[in-house]
Amino acid sequence: MGISIWQLIIILVLIVIPVVIFGPVAKKAGFSRWWSLILIVPLINLIMVWVFAFMEWPAEKKG
């Protein structure tokens, strides 16, 4: 059977959307855009969003 082209496109879209939308937010907060890939991993994404919400952001330390 294998994977169809449409399934591959859907998977790529689901990976690209968090990076495109949340990447600039992470960058503005002082984090790397790569942290937005955490949103793809179930359960870890909830933990990391909780951690990011209550930690001191690097952008706030600069002044």
C-alpha positions, 0 to 999 in steps of 0.5 A: 500500500504505502503512503500516498502523496496526499498523506505526505502533503497533510503531514508536511502541512501539519509540521510546517504550520506550527513553525510558521505561526509560532516560530516568530513568537518564540523568536520575539520572546528570545527563544530559537524558532526550533522550539516551535517543533515541540508543538508537534509532540503530544504531551510534551507540547503541553508541558513545554507550553506550561514551562514557557508560560511561567519561566522568565523569558530571555527577552525580559532579561535584556531590559 
